Amino acid sequence: MELDRFKTVKGIIESKINIERSIFIATICEVQSEEEAKSFISEMNKKYPDATHNCPAYRVLSSGSIIEFSSDAGEPSGTAGLPMLNTLRKHQLLNAAVVVTRYFGGVKLGVRGLIDAYSKAVEMAIERAHDEGRIHEKKRAYKQKLKIDFLSYGKRMQQLSYIGVTILDISYTEEYALIELLHSEPLDMPEVLSNELVYI
């Protein structure tokens, strides 16, 4: 499954909400891989080591498939992680990880109350990201490397200019030009050395 485009967040966004004396701090972050998501979750656990709960969720695009993860982190089953993950799904966010930190305020919220609280905490962080213009769309592109000999160089550069590629880098050997470029579709040329699907 290759997505044409997806939405994600830019940077790290935090928002805080007080529900029945419990404080919920939602921190949402852009990540590029599952490893980055896990590392972010670990950082949040270190940042709030005294919290009652640090509940994580993430959605990451990896090799054309979506990896999803959520945990209740000690809250009753299904009351924290899944509602948080569902909020990410609802807003169609990918390559995003979120941790909701809870400091218990002495009042039990019950199953419904917890589901609402964790959903609302994530919802508020996403709203803040929207308000700050930090939700952005990434489009599919192909990063390719071409090796062009100097006899074909002029003609090929004209072709590349005509189809509207974005040149990232050009380096030269004695016989060849090595060109790195981005384009919305993979180029079908004999000079193509490598081809990588990226999102920009």
Residue frames as qw, qx, qy, qz and C-alpha x, y, z in Angstrom:
[[0.000, 0.888, 0.460, 0.000, 0.00, 0.00, 0.00],
 [0.424, 0.034, 0.013, 0.905, 1.59, 3.25, -1.13],
 [0.004, 0.818, 0.456, -0.352, -0.13, 6.36, 0.16],
 [0.413, 0.695, 0.202, 0.554, -0.13, 9.40, -2.12],
 [0.033, 0.569, -0.251, 0.783, -0.04, 11.73, 0.85],
 [0.567, -0.515, -0.622, 0.165, -0.61, 11.87, 4.59],
 [0.178, -0.861, 0.057, -0.473, -0.91, 14.38, 7.42],
 [0.717, -0.184, -0.469, 0.482, 1.50, 14.67, 10.32],
 [0.307, -0.938, -0.118, 0.108, 2.55, 17.16, 13.00],
 [0.516, 0.639, -0.263, 0.506, 5.60, 19.42, 12.92],
 [0.078, 0.497, -0.551, 0.666, 7.86, 19.34, 15.97],
 [0.307, -0.259, -0.846, 0.351, 6.55, 18.72, 19.49],
 [0.326, -0.482, -0.151, -0.799, 3.25, 20.11, 20.78],
 [0.251, -0.164, -0.832, 0.467, 2.11, 19.97, 24.38],
 [0.379, -0.477, -0.151, -0.779, -1.23, 20.77, 25.99],
 [0.128, -0.012, -0.827, 0.547, -2.54, 20.39, 29.52],
 [0.508, -0.418, -0.358, -0.662, -6.04, 19.81, 30.87],
 [0.112, -0.147, 0.769, -0.611, -7.42, 19.43, 34.38],
 [0.620, -0.237, -0.522, -0.535, -10.31, 16.95, 34.77],
 [0.795, -0.534, -0.218, -0.187, -11.75, 16.28, 38.23],
 [0.461, -0.818, 0.344, 0.020, -8.44, 17.36, 39.83],
 [0.821, -0.058, 0.414, 0.388, -6.40, 14.95, 37.67],
 [0.134, 0.790, -0.309, -0.513, -3.91, 16.71, 35.40],
 [0.834, 0.291, 0.421, 0.204, -3.51, 15.30, 31.89],
 [0.019, -0.753, 0.381, 0.536, -0.54, 16.49, 29.80],
 [0.849, 0.407, 0.327, 0.077, -0.62, 15.42, 26.14],
 [0.141, -0.693, 0.487, 0.513, 2.65, 15.63, 24.20],
 [0.830, 0.462, 0.314, -0.008, 2.50, 14.87, 20.48],
 [0.253, -0.671, 0.514, 0.471, 5.56, 14.59, 18.26],
 [0.746, 0.565, -0.249, -0.252, 6.47, 13.90, 14.63],
 [0.597, -0.421, 0.668, 0.145, 8.47, 10.68, 14.23],
 [0.455, 0.539, -0.535, -0.464, 9.96, 9.04, 11.14],
 [0.550, 0.151, -0.819, -0.061, 10.10, 5.43, 12.36],
 [0.776, -0.492, -0.365, -0.148, 8.93, 3.06, 15.05],
 [0.682, -0.073, -0.357, 0.634, 12.37, 3.39, 16.72],
 [0.078, 0.321, -0.088, 0.940, 11.90, 7.18, 16.93],
 [0.581, -0.516, -0.275, -0.566, 8.41, 6.69, 18.39],
 [0.828, -0.353, -0.397, 0.178, 9.77, 4.33, 21.07],
 [0.508, 0.089, -0.258, 0.817, 12.61, 6.73, 21.84],
 [0.188, -0.458, -0.065, -0.866, 10.12, 9.62, 22.25],
 [0.742, -0.500, -0.340, -0.289, 7.96, 7.51, 24.62],
 [0.773, -0.183, -0.364, 0.486, 11.06, 6.68, 26.66],
 [0.244, 0.280, -0.137, 0.918, 11.97, 10.40, 26.84],
 [0.448, -0.529, -0.175, -0.700, 8.48, 11.23, 28.12],
 [0.829, -0.404, -0.383, 0.045, 8.78, 8.55, 30.82],
 [0.614, -0.041, -0.283, 0.736, 12.06, 10.15, 31.91],
 [0.002, 0.415, 0.037, 0.909, 10.56, 13.66, 31.79],
 [0.594, -0.421, 0.048, -0.684, 7.62, 12.69, 34.02],
 [0.412, 0.138, -0.885, 0.166, 8.99, 9.86, 36.20],
 [0.093, 0.075, 0.714, -0.690, 6.67, 10.76, 39.10],
 [0.527, -0.004, -0.251, -0.812, 3.47, 10.67, 37.00],
 [0.712, -0.025, 0.568, -0.412, 0.71, 8.21, 37.91],
 [0.777, 0.318, 0.526, 0.135, 0.60, 7.06, 34.25],
 [0.074, 0.579, -0.442, -0.681, 2.43, 7.82, 30.99],
 [0.714, 0.335, 0.607, -0.102, 0.18, 6.34, 28.27],
 [0.081, -0.446, 0.536, 0.712, 1.56, 6.14, 24.70],
 [0.713, 0.496, 0.490, -0.076, 0.13, 5.68, 21.19],
 [0.044, -0.573, 0.452, 0.682, 1.61, 6.04, 17.73],
 [0.786, 0.519, 0.332, -0.062, 0.95, 5.52, 14.03],
 [0.209, -0.650, 0.532, 0.501, 4.00, 5.13, 11.79],
 [0.801, 0.551, -0.082, -0.220, 4.32, 4.46, 8.06],
 [0.382, -0.559, 0.711, 0.189, 6.92, 1.74, 7.45],
 [0.150, -0.138, 0.882, 0.424, 7.66, 0.01, 4.13],
 [0.319, -0.141, -0.584, -0.733, 4.22, 0.89, 2.78],
 [0.503, -0.497, -0.696, -0.123, 2.23, -0.33, 5.80],
 [0.271, -0.692, 0.151, -0.652, 0.92, 1.48, 8.87],
 [0.520, -0.084, -0.749, 0.401, 2.25, 0.31, 12.24],
 [0.406, -0.662, -0.059, -0.627, 0.00, 1.20, 15.15],
 [0.515, -0.079, -0.721, 0.457, 0.69, 0.85, 18.85],
 [0.347, -0.642, 0.061, -0.681, -1.02, 1.90, 22.07],
 [0.487, -0.088, -0.781, 0.382, -0.76, 1.04, 25.76],
 [0.455, -0.772, -0.326, -0.302, -2.93, 1.69, 28.80],
 [0.356, 0.447, -0.504, 0.648, 0.24, 1.82, 30.95],
 [0.166, -0.081, -0.767, 0.614, -1.52, 0.69, 34.10],
 [0.469, 0.062, 0.117, -0.873, -4.92, 2.33, 33.49],
 [0.687, 0.175, 0.643, -0.290, -7.90, -0.08, 33.21],
 [0.424, 0.041, 0.757, 0.496, -7.80, -2.01, 29.93],
 [0.239, 0.556, 0.645, 0.467, -9.05, -0.05, 26.90],
 [0.135, -0.889, -0.382, 0.214, -9.45, 3.28, 28.74],
 [0.224, -0.806, 0.199, 0.510, -6.30, 5.14, 27.62],
 [0.348, -0.304, 0.663, 0.588, -4.17, 3.75, 24.77],
 [0.300, 0.401, 0.790, 0.354, -6.95, 2.81, 22.34],
 [0.102, 0.901, 0.387, -0.167, -8.95, 6.05, 22.77],
 [0.197, -0.749, 0.298, 0.558, -5.68, 7.96, 22.12],
 [0.337, -0.084, 0.770, 0.535, -4.91, 5.85, 19.02],
 [0.264, 0.639, 0.712, 0.121, -8.48, 6.34, 17.76],
 [0.014, 0.912, 0.119, -0.392, -8.04, 10.12, 18.06],
 [0.227, -0.499, 0.576, 0.606, -4.88, 9.93, 15.89],
 [0.308, 0.250, 0.847, 0.354, -6.86, 7.80, 13.39],
 [0.176, 0.802, 0.536, -0.194, -9.81, 10.21, 13.43],
 [0.044, 0.898, -0.125, -0.418, -7.51, 13.07, 12.45],
 [0.869, 0.476, 0.034, 0.129, -5.72, 10.81, 9.91],
 [0.082, -0.883, 0.462, -0.013, -2.32, 11.55, 11.43],
 [0.968, 0.105, -0.110, 0.199, 0.65, 9.36, 10.53],
 [0.613, 0.291, -0.310, 0.667, 4.28, 9.40, 11.66],
 [0.271, -0.634, 0.173, -0.703, 2.99, 10.83, 14.92],
 [0.538, -0.186, -0.756, 0.324, 3.49, 9.63, 18.49],
 [0.329, -0.655, 0.024, -0.680, 1.64, 10.89, 21.53],
 [0.435, -0.136, -0.771, 0.446, 2.08, 10.37, 25.26],
 [0.403, -0.700, -0.152, -0.569, -0.58, 11.45, 27.75],
 [0.338, 0.128, -0.693, 0.624, 0.87, 11.93, 31.24],
 [0.511, -0.646, -0.371, -0.428, -1.60, 11.73, 34.12],
 [0.121, 0.199, -0.656, 0.718, -1.18, 12.99, 37.65],
 [0.378, -0.497, -0.771, -0.128, -4.01, 11.47, 39.68],
 [0.095, -0.444, 0.155, -0.877, -5.99, 14.04, 41.63],
 [0.164, -0.032, 0.776, -0.607, -7.84, 11.76, 44.03],
 [0.656, 0.286, 0.276, -0.641, -11.15, 11.43, 42.14],
 [0.425, 0.023, 0.860, 0.282, -11.77, 8.18, 40.21],
 [0.313, 0.325, -0.269, -0.851, -13.15, 8.93, 36.75],
 [0.760, 0.246, 0.532, -0.280, -14.55, 5.51, 35.87],
 [0.610, 0.117, 0.643, 0.448, -14.17, 3.75, 32.52],
 [0.340, 0.796, 0.429, 0.257, -16.23, 6.23, 30.46],
 [0.183, -0.971, 0.038, 0.149, -14.59, 9.19, 32.19],
 [0.549, -0.485, 0.499, 0.464, -11.08, 7.89, 31.48],
 [0.559, 0.378, 0.596, 0.436, -11.86, 7.19, 27.81],
 [0.161, 0.932, 0.285, 0.158, -13.20, 10.73, 27.43],
 [0.364, -0.875, 0.181, 0.264, -10.29, 12.28, 29.34],
 [0.585, -0.286, 0.556, 0.517, -7.53, 10.57, 27.32],
 [0.457, 0.569, 0.553, 0.402, -9.33, 11.26, 24.02],
 [0.005, 0.979, 0.203, 0.031, -9.87, 14.89, 24.96],
 [0.484, -0.707, 0.289, 0.427, -6.23, 15.38, 25.99],
 [0.533, 0.006, 0.605, 0.591, -5.01, 14.19, 22.56],
 [0.261, 0.770, 0.523, 0.255, -7.76, 16.14, 20.78],
 [0.168, -0.965, -0.060, 0.192, -6.60, 19.35, 22.51],
 [0.498, -0.486, 0.459, 0.552, -2.96, 18.79, 21.52],
 [0.445, 0.320, 0.654, 0.521, -4.02, 18.26, 17.88],
 [0.082, 0.917, 0.385, 0.070, -6.24, 21.39, 18.03],
 [0.329, -0.838, 0.165, 0.402, -3.27, 23.35, 19.31],
 [0.517, -0.144, 0.601, 0.592, -1.12, 21.99, 16.46],
 [0.310, 0.664, 0.588, 0.343, -3.84, 23.11, 14.00],
 [0.107, -0.967, -0.199, 0.117, -4.01, 26.57, 15.58],
 [0.372, -0.730, 0.361, 0.445, -0.23, 26.97, 15.38],
 [0.620, 0.677, -0.276, -0.284, -0.15, 25.80, 11.73],
 [0.148, -0.557, 0.817, 0.010, 1.81, 22.71, 12.67],
 [0.761, 0.202, 0.611, -0.082, -0.29, 20.08, 10.94],
 [0.241, 0.627, -0.459, -0.581, 1.21, 19.56, 7.51],
 [0.917, 0.295, 0.189, -0.191, 0.69, 17.26, 4.57],
 [0.292, -0.513, 0.708, 0.387, 3.48, 15.13, 3.14],
 [0.780, 0.487, -0.079, -0.385, 3.34, 13.96, -0.47],
 [0.895, -0.048, 0.383, 0.224, 4.83, 10.86, -2.01],
 [0.344, 0.846, -0.358, -0.196, 7.96, 11.41, -4.10],
 [0.970, 0.062, 0.035, 0.232, 10.79, 9.33, -5.50],
 [0.204, -0.859, 0.419, 0.210, 14.40, 10.08, -4.67],
 [0.935, 0.294, 0.132, 0.146, 16.59, 8.75, -7.45],
 [0.353, -0.676, 0.447, 0.468, 20.26, 8.72, -8.30],
 [0.782, 0.615, 0.096, -0.016, 21.32, 8.92, -11.96],
 [0.539, -0.457, 0.455, 0.542, 24.73, 8.29, -13.49],
 [0.589, 0.777, 0.200, -0.094, 24.96, 10.17, -16.79],
 [0.686, -0.066, 0.273, 0.671, 27.94, 10.16, -19.13],
 [0.080, -0.569, 0.025, 0.818, 29.05, 13.48, -20.57],
 [0.045, 0.071, 0.710, 0.699, 27.99, 12.60, -24.13],
 [0.203, -0.571, -0.748, -0.269, 24.35, 12.38, -22.97],
 [0.266, -0.348, -0.503, 0.745, 24.63, 15.02, -20.25],
 [0.115, 0.115, -0.095, -0.982, 23.21, 18.05, -22.09],
 [0.445, -0.186, -0.643, -0.595, 20.30, 16.13, -23.59],
 [0.474, -0.374, -0.778, 0.175, 19.42, 14.41, -20.31],
 [0.163, -0.288, -0.400, 0.854, 19.55, 17.66, -18.30],
 [0.282, -0.010, -0.296, -0.912, 17.15, 19.21, -20.82],
 [0.519, -0.274, -0.752, -0.300, 14.79, 16.24, -20.42],
 [0.402, -0.351, -0.685, 0.496, 14.95, 16.46, -16.63],
 [0.011, 0.179, 0.137, -0.974, 14.24, 20.19, -16.74],
 [0.378, -0.108, -0.514, -0.762, 11.30, 19.60, -19.08],
 [0.566, -0.366, -0.724, -0.149, 9.62, 17.02, -16.81],
 [0.335, -0.739, 0.065, -0.581, 10.12, 19.26, -13.77],
 [0.807, -0.244, -0.454, 0.286, 12.29, 17.22, -11.43],
 [0.316, -0.925, 0.174, -0.121, 13.88, 18.77, -8.33],
 [0.703, 0.395, -0.456, 0.375, 17.67, 18.41, -8.43],
 [0.688, -0.722, -0.057, 0.035, 19.06, 17.75, -4.94],
 [0.469, -0.684, 0.454, 0.325, 22.74, 17.30, -5.75],
 [0.805, 0.580, -0.117, 0.052, 25.16, 16.97, -8.68],
 [0.482, -0.676, 0.489, 0.267, 28.69, 15.64, -8.42],
 [0.681, 0.658, -0.276, -0.166, 31.17, 14.78, -11.16],
 [0.784, -0.295, 0.434, 0.332, 33.74, 12.10, -11.86],
 [0.168, -0.418, 0.543, 0.708, 36.03, 12.19, -14.90],
 [0.005, -0.098, -0.835, -0.541, 33.46, 10.41, -17.05],
 [0.228, -0.559, -0.771, -0.204, 30.10, 10.85, -15.37],
 [0.248, -0.371, 0.202, -0.872, 27.75, 13.24, -13.65],
 [0.262, -0.301, -0.892, 0.210, 26.00, 11.77, -10.61],
 [0.264, -0.319, -0.089, -0.906, 22.65, 13.43, -10.05],
 [0.057, -0.318, -0.863, 0.388, 20.32, 13.06, -7.07],
 [0.245, -0.169, -0.253, -0.921, 16.77, 14.21, -7.72],
 [0.296, 0.285, 0.757, -0.509, 13.19, 14.12, -6.53],
 [0.307, -0.014, -0.516, -0.800, 10.17, 13.54, -8.72],
 [0.663, -0.060, 0.298, -0.684, 6.52, 12.63, -8.21],
 [0.968, 0.173, 0.041, -0.174, 6.96, 9.46, -10.29],
 [0.671, -0.404, 0.496, 0.376, 9.98, 7.16, -10.68],
 [0.363, 0.712, -0.384, -0.462, 11.95, 7.95, -13.83],
 [0.921, 0.121, 0.363, 0.065, 12.33, 5.12, -16.30],
 [0.377, 0.847, -0.371, -0.053, 15.82, 5.81, -17.66],
 [0.910, 0.133, -0.323, 0.225, 18.78, 3.45, -18.14],
 [0.314, 0.537, -0.425, 0.657, 20.93, 5.83, -16.07],
 [0.613, -0.618, 0.080, -0.486, 18.93, 5.29, -12.87],
 [0.345, 0.337, -0.809, 0.336, 21.16, 3.75, -10.17],
 [0.144, -0.229, -0.843, 0.465, 18.80, 3.81, -7.20],
 [0.338, -0.448, -0.388, -0.731, 15.21, 4.61, -6.39],
 [0.199, -0.191, -0.771, 0.574, 13.74, 5.36, -2.95],
 [0.242, -0.702, -0.534, -0.405, 10.16, 6.19, -1.99],
 [0.263, -0.116, -0.448, 0.846, 10.11, 9.23, 0.32],
 [0.076, -0.822, -0.556, -0.096, 7.51, 11.67, 1.64],
 [0.365, 0.064, -0.075, 0.926, 8.20, 15.39, 1.47]]
